């Protein structure tokens, strides 16, 4: 299977799909979430920047005809796409994780399980690759990435060894990078490569910058009573989503030391308690373990 959709039942329950309603799926992937929305009578505007995902969804979802419109773009361009379509939404979804297809396709360079070119691009039209990040970024830039995007406490050691190795010869493959990381951290560390690979992938794909604005943009296209679902896979993403939802669902955002409200900010939405995968889903799809679903409803 191309990709197993995470928290599918929970998303469908939250979205409350209506017959002929219009739904935005900003991260199509294998089309699992969109297929379920379409099967319940909804219409979907689907977006992904990955050519493989576009091809897979164009093939898989063509049975739904003009009820599905597919755009090869970044969900951060939602405002432009939705304005162009001239629609207001009955619901929206972002699944921010990388797909199983991306992880399992060795030549994409997303996984340290394979020996493959250091690529990591979600959109292969872009120039920046993981190889460029690893070999061309300064020591200070690499440190910043590993600390901020990987929360890697052994970042100094890892980066020092990356710099030392690239001075001898460029680091070209996932295995070369993975070996450097493994040799830079204590043997007791589980999955030592995970944080470094996550950090570099986030940098290559610019995954975090602009996420908060994208959430606000998509939220602005929701009809009253419609909901936005966002699935995250690590604390950095989840923190941004939580803060964006808190801002949208809070009346006053003044400094708490002020005796009265002077900001005039009014809540536009109602945020719900976060949801984690069920035990059944964890058994059937171990990759869902780190997933978190947050939902906000437009007032």
N, C-alpha and C positions, 0 to 999 in steps of 0.2 A: 504493500500500500504506500502511496506517495507520502501521506501524512495523516496521523490520527488526530482529529480535532480534540482539544483539551476542554474540559468543563462544558461539553456540548449541551447536555440537558439543563445545566444551571443557566447557561446563556439564553437558551430558548425560553426557559421559564421567566427569566428577567425581562427579555425583550417583548414577551406577550404578542407574538407575531399575528398581525391582522391580515385578512384576505385583502389583496391589492395594496397593502401598505408598502411604503418605500423605505428600504434599509440600506445603510452604508456599511460595507465591509472593507476597512482600510488596509487589511492584511490578508488577502485572499489565500495565500499558501496553496494547499491542495484543494481548496474549495469546500472543505467539510462543513464549516459553519454556514456558508452561503447556500450550499445544497440543502441543508436542513431548513433554512428560512424559506427557500423557494418551494420546497416540498409542502410547506404549510400555507402556501398561497401568497407569500410575499414577493415583492420585486426587489432586486438587489443592484446597487451600484458598487461594483467591486474594483479594488485597486491593489496592485502589487508592483514592486519595482523589479522583481526577478522574472526574467524571460521564461525560465522553466515553469514557474507558477502560472504565468499568463497562458502558456501553451497547454498546460495540464487542465486549467479551468475552462479554457475555450473549448477543449475537447469534451471534458466531463459534463459541463453545464449547458452545452448547446441544445440539449433536449428541451430546455426551458425557453428557447427562442428569445424574443425581445423583452422578456421579463428580467433578463440579466444583461447589464451593460458592464463591460470590462475595460479598464484603463491601465496601461502600463505607466505607473507614476508612483510617487511617494505619498503616503497618507498625509504628510505635512502640507501637501498641496490640495487638501480637501476643500478649502474655501473656494479656490479657483474652479475645481471640478464641479462642485455642487452649485455654484453660481451659474456656471455654464449650462448645467442641466436644468436650472430653474426650479428646484424642488425644495420642499421642507421634508424632514425625515420623521418616520414613525419609530425609528430606532437606529442605533449604530454600534459597531463592534470593532475593537482593535485587539488582536492577538499578537503581542509584542515579541513572542519567542521566535527563534529560528526554527525552520521546519525540519522534520525528520529527513526529508529528501536532501536538504542542504547539508545536514550533519553527515548523512550516510553516503553522499556522493563525494568520493575521495578527492577528485580533482578540484572541488570547490575550496579545499584547504581549510575547512571550518573545524575539523576534528584532529586531535592529537593521536587518534587511534590508527591513522593511516600515514604513510610516507608519501606526501603529495606536495605540489608547489604551494608556497605561502601566498595564498590569494585572499580568501575570506570575503570577497565582495558579494553583496546581495544583488547589486545592479552591476552587471559586467560591462556596462557602457562607461562607467566611471574609470578614471585613471588611477586613483589611489588604491594600492594593494597592501596586504600585510607585509609583503617583502619590502616594500618601500618604507613602511613605518619602522620595521625592525632595523633596516640598514641605513636609513637616511635621517631619521629623527635624532636630535641631540640626546645626550645622556639625561639631561634635565627634563626634556620632553617625554622620554620613555618612563622616567621615574614618576612623573606627574600622571601619566596614563595608568600605570600599574597601581599606583596608590588610589587614584580617584575612581577608575573604572573597574579595577580588579580587587580593591581593598586588600592588596597583597602585602603582608607584613614582611616578606622577604624580598621586597622590590629592589632594594639597594644591591643585594648580592646578585640577583638575577640580571639586573641591568648592567652591572659591572662585568659580568661574564659574557653578556651579549656583545658589549662594546669590545671586549678583549678578543672575542672570536671574530667579529666582523672586520677587525683591523688586519687579521690574517687572510680571511677570504669571506665574501658575502654569504649570509645565511639565506639559503634558497628554499628549504623545505620545512614542512611541519615537523618532521622527525628531528632535524637539526635543532630547531627551536625547542622542541619538547625535551630533548636530551640535555640541553643547556639548563633548562629550568630544573629538571630532576637532579642534576649535579650541583644545583645552587641552594637546595633546601634540605633540611633534615630528612632522613629516610623514613621517619615516623609520619610525615605529612601525607594524608590521603589525597589522591588525585592531584598531585602537585602542579600539574600543567593547567588545570581548569581555570584558575583566576587570571593567569597571564594570557591565555587564549581568549578568554572573555573580554579582557581589557582591550586587547589589540583589535578584536572583532568590532567592539563598540566604537572604537576610534575610526576604523576603516569605513564603517557604515554610518557614522554620525548619528548613532541611535538615540542619544539622550538630549542633545541640543535641539530645542524647538518642540519637544514632546508636550510641554505644558501649554504652549501656544496652540498646537494642533488640537489638544483636548478642548480648549476654549472655542476654537473655530468650529469644530464639529458640533459641540454643544449648542452653539448659536443657531445651527440649522435644525435642531430638534423642535418638533411641535410640542405644545404643552401636554404633559403626561407621557411623553416619549422618553426612552432611556438609552443611555450610553453605557456599554459594557467594555471594560478594559482588562485584559489578562496580562499579567506580568510574570516574569520568571526569576527575578533577583531583586534584592532590596533597593538598588539604585533606581530602577524603573518604578518600583512600587511606591517609593518615597515621593517621586515627582507626581505620580497619579494621585496619591493620597492628598498631597498639598493642594493640587489643582482642584480636586473635588471639595476639599475643606473650604477653599476660597469661594467656590461657586455655591456652597450650601451654608454659608455663614452670613449673618446680618452685619455685625459690626467687626471691622478689622483694625480698629484703633489700638494703640498701645494701651495695655491693661492698666497702666498707671494713671491714665486720664480719668477724671471723675465722670465725664459725660461723653457720649459719642459725637465726634465731629467729622467722621468720614462719610457718613451718609450711604455707606455700602449696604445693599440689600441682597439677601439670598435669592438666587435664581433657580436653585435646585435642591433636591433632597438626596443625600448620600445614604446608601445602605451599608450594613455590616459586610465586611469582606468574606469571601467564600473560598474554601479550599477543596481540593478533589476528595471524593468519597473513597472509602476503603476499597470498594469494588473497582473504581477507576485506577487506583494505585496498583492493584493486582494486575489489571489488564494492560496498563500503560505506565510503566515505571518512570517514564520521562515527564509525567505530569506532577511528580512529587513536589517540585519547587513552584508550581503555578499558584497564582492568587487572582481571584476575580473580584473586581470592584465595580459597583453599579451606581449610577446617579440618574435621578429622574428630573426632567425639566418641570418646573412649577407652572 
